[in-house]
Amino acid sequence: MPAPRPYWTHEIFVSRAPLFGAILERAKATAGEEARGIHRILRAAGAPRRARVLDIACGIGRHVVPLAQLGCRTVGSDFSPTYLAEARRYAEREHLRPEAAHFYRSDYRRIDRTLRAAREPPFDAAISIFTSMGHYGERGDLATLRAVRRVVRPGGLFLLEMGNRDWILAHYAPTGTMEGRDDLWIREARRFDWETSTARSDWTFYRGRGRSRRKLFEQEIQVRLYSLHELKSLFERAGWEFVRSFGGLTDPRPIGPESRRLVVLGRRPVREVPRSRSGRARSSSRPTRRARGPGAPSG
Ligand SMILES: C[S@@+](CC[C@H](N)C(=O)[O-])C[C@H]1O[C@@H](n2cnc3c(N)ncnc32)[C@H](O)[C@@H]1O
């Protein structure tokens, strides 16, 4: 029997990382403005100016570096060795000291284990930008939201930015393109699974146009897309308080019909309610054994 193909995220971000890396490099053009938007949102929600910020899927450091330049003490983490190497080079080129920006290799669904082993103190805020979640379905996202909650201090924040399901479906286009550096581009052929709210797309990577166009690689990807109310409820199941939504990192308005992006800000409660695995708050009058045990996780 042939070995099963690795999961798409491994193919795109690890095995063939330089291809999508060209898309991330091109997207650096907007990262400075986005970082200023992130900083503004976190400051307005009470984070200190020199906040300790964790980017849980930092890629090539597009936001880690400009956030550090705004005074934040940043930590980037990603599971792609290629992107992390580029992120470290980027921070070095910008003469950032390790206190201003350093990096870990970690799967974000288990980021708490990595940072605990490294004895990283809790963060004022964590971020996940450019549709870096939804890759492992709702279960994966719930695990990630819980793991991130454990590494943020009580009262700390989580800012998540991804495509807005409602806008994407209202403007549904069966094909699309994404442009990268060095004449690299992706043709997307899209399908939508309505039962699971999952966008399944065939991504074909090309270099060049017209007669010099060369096909490089093809991969099916799948991303769980959310409406605001669903993502809000997922945050709450994972033990976060919903603070508010934004129509974009640089758009201070709450989500509306014109919002292409979905930005959700959550806060780790200062006093946490013990939760069952399903995310329901447990009755405080009859604490369970798990909730009573020393150092028991709260969700
Ligand atoms: C669309 S890119 C966005 C990168 C970055 N946030 C940005 O805006 O440039 C998605 C990122 O998620 C990372 N990623 C995907 N699955 C991951 C996982 N399980 N753990 C950690 N990182 C992951 C990829 O390596 C990639 O860097």
The ligand as an SDF file (V2000), in Angstrom:
LIG
                    3D

 27 29  0  0  0  0  0  0  0  0999 V2000
   -0.6030   31.9040    5.7070 C   0  0  0  0  0  0  0  0  0  0  0  0
    0.9020   31.7080    6.5680 S   0  0  0  0  0  0  0  0  0  0  0  0
    0.9330   33.1830    7.5670 C   0  0  0  0  0  0  0  0  0  0  0  0
    2.2760   33.4970    8.2100 C   0  0  0  0  0  0  0  0  0  0  0  0
    2.3320   34.7970    8.9950 C   0  0  0  0  0  0  0  0  0  0  0  0
    1.3440   34.8400   10.0610 N   0  0  0  0  0  0  0  0  0  0  0  0
    2.1700   35.9860    8.0860 C   0  0  0  0  0  0  0  0  0  0  0  0
    1.1670   36.7140    8.2050 O   0  0  0  0  0  0  0  0  0  0  0  0
    3.0520   36.2090    7.2590 O   0  0  0  0  0  0  0  0  0  0  0  0
    0.4690   30.4090    7.7240 C   0  0  0  0  0  0  0  0  0  0  0  0
    1.5840   30.0640    8.6790 C   0  0  0  0  0  0  0  0  0  0  0  0
    1.1000   29.0780    9.5970 O   0  0  0  0  0  0  0  0  0  0  0  0
    2.1540   28.1700    9.8620 C   0  0  0  0  0  0  0  0  0  0  0  0
    1.5540   26.9250   10.3850 N   0  0  0  0  0  0  0  0  0  0  0  0
    0.6580   26.1130    9.7860 C   0  0  0  0  0  0  0  0  0  0  0  0
    0.3490   25.0820   10.5860 N   0  0  0  0  0  0  0  0  0  0  0  0
    1.0590   25.2540   11.7240 C   0  0  0  0  0  0  0  0  0  0  0  0
    1.1470   24.5280   12.9370 C   0  0  0  0  0  0  0  0  0  0  0  0
    0.4470   23.4080   13.1500 N   0  0  0  0  0  0  0  0  0  0  0  0
    1.9490   25.0040   13.9120 N   0  0  0  0  0  0  0  0  0  0  0  0
    2.6800   26.1440   13.7200 C   0  0  0  0  0  0  0  0  0  0  0  0
    2.6500   26.8720   12.5920 N   0  0  0  0  0  0  0  0  0  0  0  0
    1.8350   26.4420   11.6040 C   0  0  0  0  0  0  0  0  0  0  0  0
    2.8440   28.0100    8.5170 C   0  0  0  0  0  0  0  0  0  0  0  0
    4.1290   27.4780    8.6100 O   0  0  0  0  0  0  0  0  0  0  0  0
    2.8150   29.4510    8.0210 C   0  0  0  0  0  0  0  0  0  0  0  0
    3.9600   30.1630    8.4230 O   0  0  0  0  0  0  0  0  0  0  0  0
  1  2  1  0
  2  3  1  0
  2 10  1  0
  3  4  1  0
  4  5  1  0
  5  6  1  0
  5  7  1  0
  7  8  2  0
  7  9  1  0
 10 11  1  0
 11 12  1  0
 11 26  1  0
 12 13  1  0
 13 14  1  0
 13 24  1  0
 14 15  1  0
 14 23  1  0
 15 16  2  0
 16 17  1  0
 17 18  1  0
 17 23  2  0
 18 19  1  0
 18 20  2  0
 20 21  1  0
 21 22  2  0
 22 23  1  0
 24 25  1  0
 24 26  1  0
 26 27  1  0
M  CHG  2   2   1   9  -1
M  END
$$$$
